[in-house]
Amino acid sequence: MNNLRLLFLIALLTPFLNVNAQEEKTYKIHTVAFYNLENLFDTENDPEKNDEASPMMEIKADRENIYKRKVHNMARVIADIGKETTGNAPALLGICEVENIKVIEDVANDPLLLDKDYGIVHFESPDRRGIDVGLMYQKDLFQPISKSSHTLKIYDDQSRKRVYTRDQLLVSGELEGDLVHIIVNHWPSRSGGEARSRSKRIGAAKLNKRIIDSLQSIDPYAKIITMGDLNDDPTNASVKDVLKAKRKKKDVKVKGIYNPYINMFKKQGLGTTAYRDAWSLFDQIMVTKPLIEDDFSSFRYYKAGIYNKNYLTNKRGRYKGYPLRSFADGGFTDGFSDHFPVYIYLVKEVK
């Protein structure tokens, strides 16, 4: 049974949770993750979208088999995230760069994930490329209570025309009895340059903050997890000044936000995607203060990481060490994504 496999041995958690070694305590642990699936499009042309510009549609030969391979590669990564520690795939997984619910269902139905019985929350967004965000959840671990899609209205600085981009997804539900709220993001890209596009991500951060504020106005102690490909680093204004995310737990006040990826970026120089020999940590997971309390009678944040295993990296050539992406030079590489996944562990004492 899943629950038995998810019991976390005291020997592993004792050094981190300040547990007296004489106490016979065990902990349940779940992985919460986010993964940019890099242009997961199906093989059919949708006249309502600009999907013909996707890498999948640009491939002319053997497209169906390439699609199946791409789906399987995504499922392989998802099945592996957190498995070494929990013995399970993520209980909750935010995703982006997916064309529609069908491609998510194909991933969930891959043989590597079928026994996880993933449920899906997805809304079509107005993004011109036709890409959306979504949430996958293991049905025996998480039960959604409410779900909503929040539109980001932003405008080009020069033309003043509206820029159609991804909605932000909010799902509230119970993780084995604990009420948690998950926000899945894919903020506007840096097209046109970081400075010129900065205001769009500031706008996305303000929308994210409004969603968080609305939840906290109902319950100041709401357990909120906001995650996504932000197209900004933890040190950029959108995260640092708008969300006011902190790098130290002790600095997080009531209704505040903790970002474990700040130190990974600033002190360790880690990243989730690379461009022109520079790493960026665009993919992040942040939590509100109730998830970093020391009382483990309910699920709390334990640690965070970047899932950058060797098989996900390019082994040779100019892009050695970069994430091994699926599409390059107009073809399929049999790779995975141009982003590494990120994850956090949530733990809870088992009485």
Rosetta blueprint (number, residue, H / E / L):
1 M L
2 N H
3 N H
4 L H
5 R H
6 L L
7 L E
8 F E
9 L L
10 I H
11 A H
12 L H
13 L H
14 T H
15 P H
16 F H
17 L H
18 N L
19 V L
20 N L
21 A L
22 Q L
23 E L
24 E L
25 K L
26 T E
27 Y E
28 K E
29 I E
30 H E
31 T E
32 V E
33 A E
34 F E
35 Y E
36 N E
37 L E
38 E E
39 N E
40 L E
41 F L
42 D L
43 T L
44 E L
45 N L
46 D L
47 P L
48 E L
49 K L
50 N L
51 D H
52 E H
53 A H
54 S L
55 P H
56 M H
57 M H
58 E H
59 I L
60 K L
61 A L
62 D L
63 R H
64 E H
65 N H
66 I H
67 Y H
68 K H
69 R H
70 K H
71 V H
72 H H
73 N H
74 M H
75 A H
76 R H
77 V H
78 I H
79 A H
80 D H
81 I L
82 G L
83 K H
84 E H
85 T H
86 T H
87 G L
88 N L
89 A L
90 P L
91 A L
92 L E
93 L E
94 G E
95 I E
96 C E
97 E E
98 V E
99 E L
100 N L
101 I H
102 K H
103 V H
104 I H
105 E H
106 D H
107 V H
108 A H
109 N L
110 D L
111 P L
112 L L
113 L L
114 L H
115 D H
116 K H
117 D L
118 Y E
119 G E
120 I E
121 V E
122 H E
123 F L
124 E L
125 S L
126 P L
127 D L
128 R L
129 R L
130 G L
131 I L
132 D E
133 V E
134 G E
135 L E
136 M E
137 Y E
138 Q E
139 K L
140 D L
141 L L
142 F E
143 Q E
144 P E
145 I E
146 S E
147 K E
148 S E
149 S E
150 H E
151 T L
152 L L
153 K L
154 I E
155 Y E
156 D L
157 D L
158 Q L
159 S L
160 R L
161 K L
162 R E
163 V E
164 Y L
165 T L
166 R L
167 D L
168 Q E
169 L E
170 L E
171 V E
172 S E
173 G E
174 E E
175 L E
176 E L
177 G L
178 D E
179 L E
180 V E
181 H E
182 I E
183 I E
184 V E
185 N E
186 H E
187 W L
188 P L
189 S L
190 R L
191 S L
192 G L
193 G L
194 E H
195 A H
196 R H
197 S H
198 R H
199 S H
200 K H
201 R H
202 I H
203 G H
204 A H
205 A H
206 K H
207 L H
208 N H
209 K H
210 R H
211 I H
212 I H
213 D H
214 S H
215 L H
216 Q H
217 S H
218 I H
219 D L
220 P L
221 Y L
222 A L
223 K L
224 I E
225 I E
226 T E
227 M E
228 G E
229 D E
230 L L
231 N L
232 D L
233 D L
234 P L
235 T L
236 N L
237 A H
238 S H
239 V H
240 K H
241 D H
242 V H
243 L L
244 K L
245 A L
246 K E
247 R L
248 K L
249 K H
250 K H
251 D H
252 V L
253 K L
254 V L
255 K L
256 G L
257 I E
258 Y E
259 N L
260 P L
261 Y H
262 I H
263 N H
264 M H
265 F H
266 K H
267 K L
268 Q L
269 G L
270 L L
271 G L
272 T L
273 T E
274 A E
275 Y E
276 R L
277 D L
278 A E
279 W E
280 S E
281 L L
282 F L
283 D E
284 Q E
285 I E
286 M E
287 V E
288 T E
289 K H
290 P H
291 L H
292 I H
293 E L
294 D L
295 D L
296 F L
297 S L
298 S L
299 F L
300 R E
301 Y E
302 Y E
303 K E
304 A E
305 G E
306 I E
307 Y L
308 N L
309 K L
310 N H
311 Y H
312 L H
313 T E
314 N L
315 K L
316 R L
317 G H
318 R H
319 Y H
320 K L
321 G L
322 Y L
323 P E
324 L L
325 R L
326 S L
327 F E
328 A E
329 D L
330 G L
331 G E
332 F E
333 T L
334 D L
335 G L
336 F L
337 S L
338 D L
339 H L
340 F L
341 P L
342 V E
343 Y E
344 I E
345 Y E
346 L E
347 V E
348 K E
349 E E
350 V E
351 K L
